[in-house]
Amino acid sequence: MAQAFDASAQQALLTHRAEGALAMAKRLGADAAEVGASVDQGIGVSVRQGEVETVELSRDQGIAITVYIGQRKGSASSSDASEASLQATVEKALSIARYTGEDPAAGLADAALMATDLPDLHVHHPWDLTTDQAIELALNCEQAGREVSGITQSDGASLSSGEGVRIYANSHGFIGTQKGSRHSLSCMLIAEDDKGMQRDMDYTSARDPRELADPATVGREAARRTLRRLGAKRPPTGTYPVLFDPSMASGLVGHLMGALAGGALYRQASFLCDRLNTPLFPDWFNLEERPMEVGATASSPFDGEGVQTRNNRFIEHGKIASYMLSSYSARRLGMTTTGNAGGARNMRITAPLSTQASLLEQMGTGVWVTELMGQGINGVTGDYSRGAAGFWVEKGVVQYPIEEFTIASNLERMFADLIGVGDDIDRRGSIHSGSWLIEGMTIAGH
Amino acid sequence: MTEHTSDLQTAVSILLTPGGLDLDALESGLGYATGPGVDYADLYFQRTWQEGWVLEDGEVKEANYNIDGGVGVRALAGEKTGFAYSNQITADALMDTGRTASGIVRSGKRLPGQAFKPVTAASYYAGVDPLAGLSADDKVAMLKEADRVARAADPSVSQVSASLSGTYEVVLVNASDGTLAADIRPLVRFNVSVIAVKNGRRERGSAGGGGRYSMSRLRDEHVAERYAKEAVRQALVNLEAVDAPAGQMPVVLGAGWPGILLHEAVGHGLEGDFNRKGSSAFAGLMGQRVASKGVTVVDDATLSDCRGSLSVDDEGTPGQYTPLIEDGVLTGYMQDKLNARLMGMSPTGNARRESFAHLPMPRMTNTVMLAGQDAPSDIIKSVKRGIYAVSFGGGQVDITSGKFVFSASEAYLIEDGRVTAPVKGATLIGNGPEAMSRVSMIGHDMALDTGIGVCGKEGQGVPVGVGQPTLKVDELTVGGTQS
């Protein structure tokens, strides 16, 4: 990389800074305190129509401090690493804590829950990449896509590569740090016919650059995805089964986790309040979290409060087996933390898997959704209504591309009506899922 | 309106002095960024103080404070952009970031030096620190009032959360074309969200607003009470909502915040970058009819104290009133300097960036459809069966195909010219140019939103405003569940 980044030195520096902040908080009157800090550095290049468009070098840092005075809490953060700024940040957090109200649930996670098993999960794979090499990879990617016949324009290809260090420490004496890296390459292309322009994209993303897809493959896949959208029509209005493409299905898991999150539950802002141990999915469906998976996107041995992460099973034989809790939301609900402060890490589905072709066949006539638009998800009621694009399917065979329609139902009904899960698993993000076939959604088209 | 140049002194003392810099030092800083072959470079200094207070269960349980700042250095050569930034505002940081940014080109002519010209611009908001406008006790009291009012408004209210947030932002821009401009941008917002429970049904209602002014104005205008009542009213409406219809039908959009339709259906497609690249559904349509007669849409950064307003944009260009569509004909794009130069047009004061650590690009400020002649009641009366949508959650557009969506958070059925049952939030989908040509009635009740919009583009969020009168779109697709 163009700028030198010594992750180990940064790790030592952050540790020193976090310890200093905790000591300062204590000295200035905090009963307890916690600190999160990070440093990230990266390069991003984008090319368009065979020319370099942008070269960006980034370096971000931040430190966030939370202090407790009795049951009162105050937080402050800064991107300035100087000693003076650190002191100002701690003082500000303390001054805020004098105005917030007593909260019986406030405080650090229990000391006994602090992670003690802190293995290296191999999520740090820096890429020794020069700016010129980065540009060349992006150019190769775009070129492969533009060479595909029918592609009229490019919206560009981008490569980004970065690494960083994060730390979490609290006044129990817990210090957890992790070095990490993330590299990705994406390409978006445009094609045009007499009905107008269409665009679509493909990307590859990994913690280890050796696991990235070949740039030309990404470019060609972007071209294939763009071209197949040309000539799109609108589907008929009616009730049909919907096949969600893997990345769209991952979104459904995301909505589920949002509703299982302690913060939504204690605020009564979830459609899954008071539903523990009741059926939600068909009994063959299981969903679990594997936070200690080596090399995976979201792996970490400790959560956002230093609690040891664990393999949570959220859905077991179709039933809600666990909520997703931090120690604060757990206290509010009279439960114990599930080690999910900061969210879920590496979600995996266990279920009988089918090929995409057999899911299409099972679907018969319906809609295969490859893109969703907008924010039409109501987490309080589970009501779901989103813009979509994809393909019209009859007798299990793809007929033509479709666009400008909505799909609507309620998440609770959709989960119950899950018919099958595909083996076409998308492993690029932290939620790994194949396609989902869901019965009986309302399509609004022409 | 006051002359704007007085912000410059404040900005220098806040941004440059602490790191041992002054205006003279910027010349050498800019010198590093304008290496051989670079045809434009700028330095963007920024410091922000943000504060957020959150009430839950009748208590202010959380508050946070954030200080951020640094310098972003950009060098342009033709269509190429080199960019680097630093959290430090020092001579060393200017040298490092400047050299890195100008590294995109290694040969060519060196730009002649330009004398700095302080930009003269009108000021569309007062350069105050909005956080200092209220004491911490007053901030807590406002939040508690919202809680009290919401709980007293209806027995079905089971949860109330309220938030008060504010940002004090100071920026200074110095560019190789001689631009020297500063801006002090206050921004505040108050929000109330409630959950109401009745007969086993649970619904949310929310309301909020703010603008570029001091937090004290939020108190003086009694927004805690107003938004608490409004959030409860919306939740109660939603408790009675029936399933929304599915299919194509006329849609009447209420005045104000529903202007998000313009933002998605038209606004993004008229940003200069997408049109230069030819990736917008509106590309190449300048001077042509793209909307019904009577439709006039402007981007207006000059609205006093509005959330999206800008005295100067993030390249130092004064904020402007930019007509985009006039009487249905496409007449303007929103431009930053890069895209304006490459398209042979003038910048329109629409260059915006989330922070010093992000690249500027053409963005909307306050996007507004001007008032028409129709009475809102006549517009409702004209619809046999359709939807009347008065509040929205959010929207999205694919600028290339022109498809846009936006999701209603408060909507009603219209049956035989009368507003009847409330319907559950449904997503509306359409095609930008098509929807604009189906606008058949425009109300005389133009209103701005209350100041809640955040627009995202390429991962960067910026505050925006929208506004419109009540208007009728003859046909949009409504994404309900009743087919």
Contacts between the chains, C-beta under 8 A, distances in Angstrom:
chain1	res1	chain2	res2	distance
A	2	B	100	7.3
A	3	B	100	7.8
A	48	B	79	7.9
A	48	B	277	7.0
A	51	B	79	6.3
A	51	B	80	7.3
A	52	B	80	5.3
A	52	B	104	6.8
A	53	B	79	6.3
A	53	B	80	6.6
A	53	B	81	6.7
A	54	B	80	7.4
A	54	B	81	4.4
A	54	B	82	7.5
A	54	B	83	6.4
A	54	B	359	6.7
A	55	B	80	7.7
A	55	B	81	7.4
A	55	B	82	5.0
A	55	B	83	7.0
A	55	B	103	7.4
A	55	B	104	5.1
A	56	B	82	8.0
A	56	B	83	4.5
A	56	B	84	7.3
A	56	B	359	7.0
A	57	B	83	7.3
A	57	B	84	4.6
A	57	B	100	5.3
A	58	B	84	8.0
A	58	B	85	7.1
A	58	B	357	6.8
A	59	B	85	7.5
A	59	B	86	7.1
A	59	B	87	7.7
A	60	B	87	8.0
A	60	B	357	6.6
A	61	B	87	6.3
A	73	B	61	6.9
A	73	B	62	6.3
A	74	B	63	6.2
A	74	B	64	7.9
A	75	B	62	6.9
A	75	B	63	7.0
A	75	B	64	4.0
A	75	B	65	7.3
A	76	B	64	6.3
A	76	B	65	4.2
A	76	B	66	7.0
A	76	B	67	7.9
A	77	B	64	6.9
A	77	B	65	7.4
A	77	B	66	4.7
A	77	B	67	7.6
A	78	B	66	6.8
A	78	B	67	4.5
A	78	B	68	7.1
A	79	B	67	7.3
A	79	B	68	4.6
A	79	B	69	6.9
A	79	B	70	7.0
A	79	B	87	5.2
A	80	B	67	6.4
A	80	B	69	7.0
A	80	B	87	6.2
A	81	B	87	7.1
A	85	B	67	7.0
A	88	B	67	7.5
A	89	B	65	7.9
A	89	B	67	7.2
A	92	B	65	4.8
A	93	B	65	7.3
A	95	B	136	7.8
A	96	B	63	4.5
A	96	B	64	7.3
A	96	B	65	6.3
A	96	B	136	7.8
A	99	B	60	6.8
A	99	B	63	6.8
A	99	B	136	4.5
A	99	B	137	7.2
A	99	B	139	7.7
A	99	B	140	5.6
A	100	B	59	7.6
A	100	B	60	5.1
A	100	B	61	6.1
A	100	B	62	6.7
A	100	B	63	5.7
A	101	B	59	3.3
A	101	B	60	5.4
A	101	B	61	6.2
A	102	B	59	7.2
A	103	B	59	6.5
A	103	B	61	4.8
A	106	B	61	7.1
A	131	B	103	7.3
A	153	B	277	7.8
A	153	B	278	6.2
A	153	B	279	6.9
A	155	B	277	7.0
A	155	B	279	5.4
A	155	B	400	7.6
A	190	B	279	5.9
A	190	B	400	6.0
A	196	B	281	6.6
A	196	B	401	6.4
A	196	B	402	7.1
A	197	B	279	7.4
A	197	B	281	6.8
A	197	B	400	4.9
A	197	B	401	6.4
A	198	B	400	6.7
A	198	B	401	5.7
A	199	B	279	6.9
A	199	B	398	7.2
A	199	B	400	4.1
A	199	B	401	7.2
A	234	B	477	7.9
A	237	B	246	5.7
A	237	B	247	4.4
A	237	B	248	7.7
A	237	B	483	5.3
A	238	B	483	5.4
A	239	B	483	6.0
A	267	B	56	7.2
A	267	B	159	5.6
A	267	B	161	7.0
A	267	B	195	7.1
A	268	B	158	6.0
A	268	B	159	5.3
A	268	B	195	5.2
A	268	B	197	7.3
A	268	B	202	6.5
A	269	B	159	7.2
A	269	B	195	6.1
A	269	B	204	6.7
A	271	B	202	7.9
A	273	B	202	7.8
A	373	B	396	4.8
A	373	B	398	7.0
A	373	B	403	7.1
A	373	B	404	7.9
A	373	B	405	4.6
A	373	B	429	7.5
A	374	B	394	6.9
A	374	B	395	6.2
A	374	B	396	4.9
A	374	B	405	3.6
A	374	B	406	6.6
A	374	B	407	5.4
A	374	B	427	5.3
A	374	B	429	7.9
A	375	B	393	5.4
A	375	B	394	4.3
A	375	B	395	7.8
A	375	B	396	7.4
A	375	B	407	5.6
A	376	B	393	7.3
A	376	B	405	7.3
A	376	B	407	4.0
A	376	B	425	6.9
A	376	B	426	7.3
A	376	B	427	3.8
A	376	B	479	7.0
A	378	B	204	7.4
A	378	B	424	7.9
A	378	B	425	5.9
A	380	B	195	6.6
A	380	B	202	5.7
A	380	B	203	6.4
A	380	B	204	4.6
A	381	B	201	8.0
A	381	B	202	6.8
A	381	B	203	6.6
A	381	B	424	7.6
A	383	B	424	5.5
A	383	B	425	6.4
A	385	B	244	7.5
A	385	B	407	6.9
A	385	B	425	6.9
A	385	B	426	5.0
A	385	B	427	4.3
A	385	B	479	4.4
A	385	B	480	6.9
A	385	B	481	7.6
A	386	B	405	7.2
A	386	B	427	5.6
A	386	B	479	7.3
A	387	B	396	7.3
A	387	B	403	6.9
A	387	B	404	7.9
A	387	B	405	3.4
A	387	B	427	5.7
A	387	B	429	4.3
A	387	B	479	7.2
A	389	B	403	7.4
A	403	B	401	6.7
A	403	B	403	6.2
A	404	B	403	5.4
A	404	B	429	5.7
A	404	B	430	7.1
A	404	B	431	6.2
A	404	B	477	6.6
A	405	B	429	6.7
A	405	B	477	6.6
A	405	B	479	7.9
A	406	B	246	7.3
A	406	B	405	7.6
A	406	B	426	7.5
A	406	B	427	5.1
A	406	B	429	5.4
A	406	B	477	6.4
A	406	B	478	7.7
A	406	B	479	2.6
A	407	B	479	7.4
A	408	B	244	7.9
A	408	B	246	6.6
A	408	B	426	6.9
A	408	B	427	7.4
A	408	B	479	5.0
A	408	B	480	6.1
A	408	B	481	4.8
A	409	B	481	6.4
A	410	B	481	7.8
A	442	B	246	4.9
A	442	B	479	7.8
A	442	B	480	6.9
A	442	B	481	4.5
A	442	B	482	7.3
A	442	B	483	5.1
A	443	B	246	7.4
A	443	B	483	7.5
A	444	B	246	3.8
A	444	B	247	5.3
A	444	B	248	7.8
A	444	B	429	7.7
A	444	B	477	5.2
A	444	B	478	6.1
A	444	B	479	4.7
A	444	B	480	6.8
A	444	B	483	7.1
A	445	B	247	7.9
A	445	B	477	6.8
A	446	B	248	6.5
